[in-house]
């Protein structure tokens, strides 16, 4: 079980780091940016990466919960 959690956590970190936002660095840190650029429709690879990040996060939470119960 720990090996599965390590693999999922590495994939989750990679998926989060690969995501790009329209706000760049300033918007992520609270800098002023127009709000319209933060909300956009995800398409193609960006949408797939977004969904994969959610799935990996849920899988990591489930495996953590299962290992807690054991």
C-alpha positions in Angstrom: 0.0 0.0 0.0 2.8 2.6 0.7 4.2 2.0 -2.7 0.9 2.8 -4.3 0.6 6.0 -2.3 4.1 7.1 -3.3 3.3 6.5 -7.0 0.0 8.4 -6.8 1.6 11.2 -4.9 4.4 11.6 -7.4 1.9 11.6 -10.3 -0.3 14.1 -8.4 2.6 16.5 -7.9 3.5 16.2 -11.6 -0.1 16.8 -12.6 -0.4 19.9 -10.4 3.0 21.3 -11.6 2.1 20.8 -15.3 -1.1 22.9 -15.0 -0.9 26.5 -16.2 -3.2 29.3 -15.4 -3.9 32.5 -17.4 -3.0 34.5 -14.3 0.7 33.6 -14.4 2.6 34.1 -11.2 1.2 37.5 -10.0 -2.4 36.3 -9.9 -1.5 33.2 -8.0 0.2 35.2 -5.3 -2.7 37.7 -4.9 -1.4 40.3 -7.5 -3.8 42.4 -9.4 -5.0 40.8 -12.6 -8.2 41.1 -14.5 -10.7 38.6 -13.3 -11.8 37.5 -16.7 -8.5 35.7 -17.4 -8.9 33.4 -14.3 -12.1 31.8 -15.6 -11.9 30.1 -19.0 -13.0 26.9 -20.6 -10.6 24.0 -20.4 -10.1 22.2 -23.7 -8.0 19.3 -24.9 -4.9 18.4 -22.9 -5.6 21.0 -20.3 -9.0 19.5 -19.5 -7.6 16.0 -19.4 -4.8 17.1 -17.0 -7.4 18.9 -14.8 -9.6 15.7 -14.6 -6.6 13.5 -14.0 -5.5 15.8 -11.1 -8.9 15.4 -9.5 -8.9 11.6 -10.0 -5.4 11.3 -8.6 -6.4 13.5 -5.6 -9.4 11.3 -4.9 -7.4 8.1 -5.3 -4.7 9.4 -2.9 -7.3 10.4 -0.3 -9.0 6.9 -0.6 -5.7 5.0 -0.3 -4.8 7.2 2.7 -8.1 6.4 4.3 -7.8 2.7 3.6 -4.3 2.6 5.1 -5.6 4.5 8.2 -8.3 1.9 8.8 -5.9 -1.1 8.4 
